[in-house]
């Protein structure tokens, strides 16, 4: 089990919010809902949470990570809504580029 930034515990299979800030764009953040795939301790005994990358599409499915205290616990419903929206964006992008 790990603990998010508000003290809520979560484990593998649970859903968390993460924030990604693109390099060079400090005022632009993307918030994603991800499913926790694995939790490990790092050298400083902090919990590290692994989940599947969504973007870029070519790298989808690779495992990336965040510290547990950078995450916020959320619900499966939010995850499913987020997946649906991601798939809609993918279709829109495919139409524009294809």
C-alpha positions as CSV (number, residue, x, y, z in Angstrom):
1,X,0.0,0.0,0.0
2,X,1.0,3.6,-0.7
3,X,-0.3,6.9,0.5
4,X,-1.3,9.9,-1.7
5,X,-0.6,13.6,-1.0
6,X,-3.7,13.8,1.2
7,X,-3.0,10.7,3.3
8,X,-5.4,8.3,1.4
9,X,-4.0,4.8,1.0
10,X,-4.1,2.9,-2.3
11,X,-2.7,-0.2,-3.8
12,X,-2.1,-2.0,-7.1
13,X,-5.3,-1.9,-9.2
14,X,-6.5,1.4,-7.7
15,X,-6.8,4.6,-9.6
16,X,-5.0,7.9,-9.1
17,X,-4.7,11.3,-10.7
18,X,-1.3,12.4,-11.9
19,X,-0.1,15.7,-13.3
20,X,2.3,16.1,-16.2
21,X,3.9,19.4,-17.0
22,X,5.6,19.5,-20.5
23,X,9.1,20.7,-20.5
24,X,9.3,24.4,-21.2
25,X,5.6,25.0,-20.5
26,X,5.4,25.5,-16.7
27,X,1.9,27.0,-16.8
28,X,0.4,24.1,-18.8
29,X,-0.4,20.9,-17.0
30,X,-2.2,17.7,-18.1
31,X,-4.1,15.7,-15.5
32,X,-4.6,12.0,-16.2
33,X,-6.4,9.2,-14.4
34,X,-4.3,6.1,-14.3
35,X,-4.5,2.6,-12.9
36,X,-1.7,1.6,-10.6
37,X,0.3,-1.3,-12.0
38,X,3.0,-1.7,-9.5
39,X,4.3,-0.1,-6.3
40,X,8.0,-0.2,-5.1
41,X,10.2,1.5,-2.7
42,X,13.1,3.6,-4.0
43,X,16.5,4.1,-2.3
44,X,15.1,6.7,0.0
45,X,12.3,4.4,1.1
46,X,9.6,6.4,-0.7
47,X,6.8,4.6,-2.5
48,X,7.1,4.8,-6.3
49,X,3.9,4.1,-8.3
50,X,4.1,2.6,-11.8
51,X,1.4,3.0,-14.4
52,X,1.0,2.7,-18.2
53,X,2.0,5.7,-20.4
54,X,-0.9,7.1,-22.5
55,X,1.0,9.6,-24.7
56,X,2.7,9.7,-27.1
57,X,0.7,7.0,-28.7
58,X,3.8,5.3,-30.0
59,X,4.9,4.7,-26.4
60,X,1.5,3.8,-25.0
61,X,1.7,0.8,-22.7
62,X,5.2,1.5,-21.4
63,X,5.5,1.7,-17.6
64,X,6.3,5.1,-16.2
65,X,6.3,6.2,-12.6
66,X,5.7,8.9,-10.0
67,X,6.2,9.2,-6.3
68,X,3.1,8.1,-4.4
69,X,2.8,11.5,-2.7
70,X,2.5,13.2,-6.1
71,X,-0.7,11.3,-6.8
72,X,-4.3,11.7,-5.7
73,X,-6.6,8.7,-5.2
74,X,-9.7,8.7,-7.5
75,X,-12.4,6.3,-8.7
76,X,-12.8,3.7,-11.4
77,X,-15.6,5.8,-12.9
78,X,-13.2,8.7,-13.4
79,X,-10.7,6.3,-15.0
80,X,-13.3,4.9,-17.4
81,X,-14.5,8.4,-18.4
82,X,-10.9,9.5,-18.9
83,X,-10.2,6.4,-21.2
84,X,-13.3,7.2,-23.2
85,X,-12.2,10.8,-23.7
86,X,-8.7,9.7,-24.6
87,X,-10.0,7.4,-27.3
88,X,-12.2,10.2,-28.7
89,X,-9.1,12.4,-28.9
90,X,-7.2,9.7,-30.7
91,X,-10.0,9.3,-33.3
92,X,-10.1,13.1,-33.8
93,X,-6.3,13.2,-34.3
94,X,-6.4,10.3,-36.7
95,X,-9.0,12.1,-38.8
96,X,-7.0,15.3,-38.9
97,X,-3.8,13.4,-39.8
98,X,-5.3,10.8,-42.1
